[in-house]
Amino acid sequence: ENIIFKKDAIEFLISQFEGSKNLELIDYLFENHYNKLPENLQDKKFKDEKLTLLAAEVGRIAPDFSWKENGKALKLSTLNDAENYLLIFWSTTCSHCLREIPQIHKFLAGNEKVKVVAFSLEKDDFGWKNLKKTLPNWHHVLGLNKWENKTARTYQIFSTPSYFVLDKNKKIIAKPNELKDVKDILGKL
């Protein structure tokens, strides 16, 4: 009886802290309490759902993905060509993106400390092939299946452009919403 109450209380607390994205407390509750409940009482779906929802939050290591570039296989986790990374989820069919992406490219021109990983969510590669040529010195990733793209889903992408600022170790240090915030954060790095 008591153990069921304990499970419900922990799940309640985790759900409350989810609202404020308090990863430290959520991790603490899972590691020190939830994971110590009897196996048969743990709700695997609940746990997976919560950890998945928070996989791409500030403080987490950015979920890994790989792509081909100039015939080479690359992985986000093994990139080591900058001090910081700006991961942008964008699309060639998004008017906001077409306005903001060139501005970021211009803003970062000559900045050796920040490297961009431009992850384009597309139905096909037609527009992307041409547009990426206008954005040299960036890593370009083609994400087919648009919103259903597995990586986009892992990162909880519901709108483009979506920005993630990463440190050298690919830890997410910021998730700015507006272009001015992106510039502000990158300007301070």
C-alpha positions in Angstrom: 0.0 0.0 0.0 2.7 2.4 1.1 4.9 1.6 -1.9 2.1 2.4 -4.3 1.7 5.8 -2.6 5.4 6.4 -2.9 5.4 5.6 -6.6 2.5 7.9 -7.2 4.2 10.7 -5.2 7.5 10.4 -7.1 5.6 10.4 -10.5 3.7 13.4 -9.3 6.9 15.3 -8.3 8.6 14.4 -11.6 5.6 15.7 -13.6 5.6 18.9 -11.6 9.3 19.5 -12.1 8.9 18.8 -15.8 6.9 22.0 -16.2 9.9 24.1 -15.0 12.4 21.7 -16.8 14.2 21.1 -13.5 16.5 18.4 -14.9 18.6 18.1 -11.7 15.6 17.3 -9.5 14.1 15.0 -12.1 17.3 13.1 -12.5 17.7 12.9 -8.7 14.2 11.6 -8.3 14.7 8.9 -10.9 18.2 7.8 -9.7 17.6 7.9 -6.0 13.9 7.0 -5.7 12.0 5.8 -8.8 14.7 3.4 -10.0 14.8 1.9 -6.6 11.2 0.9 -6.6 10.4 -2.7 -7.3 10.9 -3.4 -11.0 7.2 -4.5 -11.4 6.0 -1.2 -10.1 8.1 1.1 -12.3 6.2 2.4 -15.3 8.6 2.0 -18.1 6.4 4.1 -20.5 6.3 7.0 -18.0 10.0 6.9 -17.4 10.9 6.7 -21.2 8.4 9.5 -22.0 9.8 11.8 -19.3 13.5 11.2 -20.2 12.7 11.5 -24.0 10.9 14.8 -23.4 13.9 16.2 -21.6 16.6 14.7 -23.9 17.3 18.0 -25.6 17.1 20.5 -22.8 19.7 22.9 -21.5 22.2 21.0 -19.5 21.9 17.8 -21.4 24.4 16.5 -24.0 22.8 17.0 -27.3 21.3 13.8 -28.7 23.7 12.3 -31.3 23.1 12.0 -35.0 25.2 11.3 -38.1 25.3 12.4 -41.7 27.4 12.3 -44.8 29.4 15.4 -45.9 31.7 15.4 -49.0 31.7 11.6 -48.9 32.7 11.5 -45.2 30.6 10.1 -42.4 30.3 12.7 -39.6 28.7 12.5 -36.1 27.6 15.4 -33.9 29.3 13.8 -30.9 32.7 13.6 -32.6 32.9 17.0 -34.2 35.9 18.9 -32.9 36.3 21.8 -35.2 35.1 24.6 -32.9 34.8 25.8 -29.3 31.0 26.1 -29.6 28.3 24.9 -32.0 25.1 26.4 -33.2 22.7 23.6 -34.2 19.9 25.0 -36.3 16.8 23.0 -37.3 15.5 24.8 -40.4 13.7 24.3 -43.7 14.0 25.7 -47.2 10.2 26.0 -47.3 10.1 28.2 -44.1 10.0 31.9 -44.8 11.4 32.8 -41.3 14.3 30.6 -42.0 15.1 32.0 -45.4 15.2 35.4 -43.7 17.2 34.5 -40.6 19.7 31.9 -41.8 21.6 34.2 -44.2 21.7 36.8 -41.4 23.3 34.2 -39.1 25.7 33.2 -41.8 26.8 36.8 -42.2 26.9 37.4 -38.5 29.2 34.4 -38.0 31.5 35.1 -41.0 35.1 34.9 -39.9 34.1 33.6 -36.4 36.4 30.6 -35.9 35.0 29.8 -32.4 31.5 28.9 -33.5 30.6 26.2 -36.1 27.1 25.8 -37.4 25.4 22.5 -37.9 22.4 23.3 -40.2 19.9 20.4 -40.0 17.3 21.0 -42.8 13.9 19.3 -42.5 12.7 18.6 -46.0 10.4 16.5 -48.1 13.1 16.1 -50.7 16.6 17.4 -51.3 15.8 19.7 -54.3 15.8 23.2 -52.6 18.3 22.2 -50.0 21.0 21.2 -52.5 20.9 24.7 -54.0 20.5 26.7 -50.8 23.3 25.0 -48.9 25.8 26.2 -51.6 25.0 29.8 -50.4 26.1 28.9 -46.8 29.7 27.8 -47.1 31.7 26.7 -44.0 28.7 25.2 -42.3 27.9 21.5 -41.7 24.8 20.7 -43.7 22.5 17.8 -42.7 19.5 16.8 -44.8 16.7 15.6 -42.6 14.1 13.9 -44.8 10.4 13.2 -43.7 10.2 16.8 -42.4 8.4 16.8 -39.0 8.5 13.1 -38.8 12.3 13.0 -39.0 13.6 10.9 -36.1 16.2 13.4 -35.0 13.7 16.3 -35.2 11.4 14.3 -33.0 14.2 13.5 -30.5 14.9 17.3 -30.3 11.1 18.0 -30.0 11.1 20.3 -33.0 7.7 21.8 -33.6 8.7 24.9 -35.5 11.6 26.2 -37.6 14.0 27.7 -37.2 14.9 26.1 -33.8 18.3 27.0 -32.3 20.5 25.1 -29.9 23.8 26.5 -28.7 26.3 23.8 -27.7 29.7 23.8 -26.0 32.8 22.0 -27.1 31.5 18.8 -25.5 28.1 19.2 -27.3 26.3 20.0 -24.0 23.3 22.3 -24.7 24.0 25.6 -23.1 21.1 27.6 -24.6 18.0 27.3 -26.6 17.3 30.8 -27.9 14.0 31.5 -29.6 14.7 34.8 -31.4 17.4 35.8 -33.9 18.5 38.7 -31.6 18.9 36.2 -28.7 21.0 33.9 -30.9 23.3 36.8 -31.9 23.5 38.0 -28.3 24.5 34.6 -26.9 27.0 33.9 -29.8 28.4 37.4 -29.4 29.3 36.6 -25.8 31.1 33.3 -26.5 
